Amino acid sequence: MAISPQARTFAHSLLPRSLQPLSFAATRGEQSEYNDAITTLIGAAAKSLDASAAVGEDYAGEYLAQNSLAKLTGALAQTSIERLQDALATAWDAGGSYDQMVKAVNDTFDDFSERRAGLIAQTESADAYNAGRQEIATSLGFDEHAWETESGDPCPICEANEAQGYIDIDQDFASGDDAPTSHPNCLCVVNFRKGAAEDEE
């Protein structure tokens, strides 16, 4: 359904393009849950490499010092603001009352928060797990790493990383990443081996 020019003008007057900041703030409870989840993930990363729990706990502290849930909740992108404007304009064209306008905005925000929360949880979980494995593998003397795609339909970026096979642990993959993830919703993992030492024998 096309939006009328009058409705667009109305929506832009309520939500100008330069509107900032619109953000999803992290609550104290959410931050605590995030910290607990990251610590658990990095503990699992250590366990997967047969490292001691203490190594995982040490790195979890470092990771959380540099990353926080608050950093992942920021301003809405321009496309999101445009979606809000469209929701308002559509409600206006339908002869919407004040309450209907508010509902249009709330419904759009609900959709944002649900999708955004899922995206953050999946991507950040994978980032933390892979970053933990990378750090712990280095501390255990592994010297090569390889990218492994886990999705049934990997993107070309991740396929190119995987095609490299095992490379030096200090070398970045073709995408410029030192470990997965390379993009939001990336499901890839990183593997390790002591390949260089074995080749010398």
C-alpha positions in Angstrom: 0.0 0.0 0.0 1.4 3.4 -1.1 2.0 6.0 1.5 0.6 9.5 0.6 2.9 12.5 0.4 0.8 14.2 3.2 1.3 11.2 5.5 5.1 11.3 4.8 5.3 15.0 5.6 3.3 14.3 8.8 5.6 11.4 9.8 8.8 13.4 9.1 7.5 16.3 11.2 7.1 13.9 14.2 10.3 11.9 13.5 12.9 14.0 11.6 15.7 12.1 9.8 18.3 13.5 12.2 16.5 12.2 15.3 19.0 11.0 17.8 19.5 9.2 20.1 17.0 6.4 19.8 18.6 3.5 21.7 18.0 0.3 23.6 19.7 0.8 27.0 21.0 -2.3 28.9 19.5 -2.7 32.4 21.7 -3.7 35.4 19.9 -7.1 35.4 20.6 -7.6 31.7 24.2 -6.7 32.1 24.6 -9.2 35.0 23.0 -11.9 32.9 25.3 -11.0 30.0 28.4 -11.2 32.2 27.3 -14.6 33.6 26.6 -16.0 30.1 29.9 -14.8 28.7 31.8 -16.3 31.7 30.1 -19.6 31.1 30.8 -19.5 27.3 34.5 -18.8 27.9 34.6 -21.6 30.5 33.2 -23.9 27.8 35.8 -22.7 25.3 38.5 -23.5 27.8 37.1 -27.0 28.5 36.9 -27.7 24.7 40.6 -27.2 24.6 41.3 -29.2 27.8 42.5 -26.1 29.6 42.1 -25.5 33.3 39.0 -23.6 34.5 41.3 -20.9 35.9 42.6 -20.1 32.5 39.0 -19.6 31.3 38.1 -17.5 34.2 41.1 -15.2 33.7 40.3 -14.6 30.1 36.6 -14.1 30.8 37.5 -11.2 33.1 39.7 -9.7 30.3 37.0 -10.2 27.7 34.3 -8.5 29.8 36.6 -5.6 30.6 36.8 -4.8 26.9 33.2 -5.8 25.9 29.9 -5.1 27.6 26.3 -5.4 26.7 26.0 -1.6 27.0 28.4 -1.3 24.0 26.1 -3.5 21.9 23.0 -1.3 22.5 23.2 1.8 20.5 21.4 4.3 18.3 18.9 3.1 15.7 20.2 3.0 12.1 18.7 5.3 9.5 16.7 2.4 8.0 15.1 1.8 11.4 14.1 5.5 11.7 12.5 5.3 8.2 10.6 2.2 9.3 9.2 4.2 12.3 8.3 7.0 9.9 6.5 4.6 7.6 4.6 3.1 10.5 3.4 6.6 11.5 2.5 7.6 8.0 0.5 4.4 7.4 -1.4 4.9 10.6 -2.1 8.6 9.6 -3.3 7.5 6.1 -5.7 5.0 7.8 -7.2 7.9 9.8 -5.3 6.8 12.9 -6.0 8.4 16.3 -3.3 9.4 18.8 -3.6 6.0 20.4 -3.2 4.2 17.0 -0.1 6.3 16.3 1.4 5.3 19.6 0.6 1.7 18.9 2.3 1.9 15.5 5.5 3.1 17.1 5.3 0.6 20.0 4.7 -2.3 17.6 7.7 -1.2 15.5 9.9 -0.9 18.6 8.8 -4.3 19.9 9.8 -5.8 16.5 13.2 -4.0 16.7 13.9 -5.2 20.2 13.0 -8.8 19.6 15.1 -9.1 16.5 17.9 -7.0 17.9 18.1 -9.0 21.1 18.2 -12.3 19.2 20.9 -10.9 16.9 23.0 -9.6 19.8 22.7 -12.8 21.8 23.6 -15.1 18.9 26.5 -13.0 17.5 28.0 -12.0 20.8 27.8 -15.6 22.1 29.7 -16.8 19.1 32.2 -14.0 19.4 32.9 -14.7 23.1 33.3 -18.4 22.6 35.6 -18.1 19.6 37.7 -15.3 21.2 38.0 -17.4 24.3 39.2 -20.4 22.3 41.7 -18.3 20.3 43.2 -16.8 23.5 43.4 -20.1 25.3 44.8 -22.0 22.3 47.6 -19.4 22.1 48.4 -19.8 25.8 48.5 -23.6 25.4 51.0 -23.4 22.5 48.8 -24.2 19.5 50.3 -22.5 16.5 47.7 -22.9 13.7 44.1 -22.1 13.4 41.4 -22.8 10.8 38.0 -21.3 10.0 35.0 -23.8 10.0 31.6 -22.9 8.6 28.7 -24.3 10.7 25.8 -22.9 8.7 24.2 -25.0 6.0 24.3 -21.9 3.8 27.6 -20.1 4.6 28.3 -16.7 3.1 31.1 -16.1 0.5 33.2 -14.3 3.1 33.2 -17.3 5.5 33.7 -19.8 2.6 36.8 -17.9 1.6 38.1 -18.0 5.2 37.4 -21.8 5.4 39.1 -22.4 2.0 42.4 -21.2 3.5 42.7 -24.3 5.7 45.1 -24.1 8.7 47.1 -20.9 8.8 49.5 -19.4 11.4 47.7 -18.6 14.6 48.9 -15.0 14.4 47.7 -14.6 10.8 44.3 -13.0 10.0 41.9 -14.8 7.7 41.0 -13.5 4.3 38.2 -11.4 5.7 40.7 -9.6 8.0 39.2 -11.3 11.1 41.5 -13.3 13.5 38.6 -15.6 14.5 34.8 -15.9 13.8 32.5 -14.1 13.7 32.9 -12.1 10.5 29.3 -10.6 10.4 26.1 -10.6 12.5 24.5 -14.0 12.7 27.7 -15.7 11.7 27.7 -19.3 13.0 31.3 -20.2 12.2 33.9 -21.6 14.7 37.6 -21.7 14.8 39.8 -24.8 15.2 43.4 -25.2 16.3 46.3 -27.6 16.0 50.1 -27.7 16.7 50.8 -28.1 13.0 54.0 -26.1 12.5 55.8 -28.0 15.2 54.7 -31.4 13.8 55.9 -30.3 10.2 59.4 -29.6 11.5 59.8 -33.1 13.0 
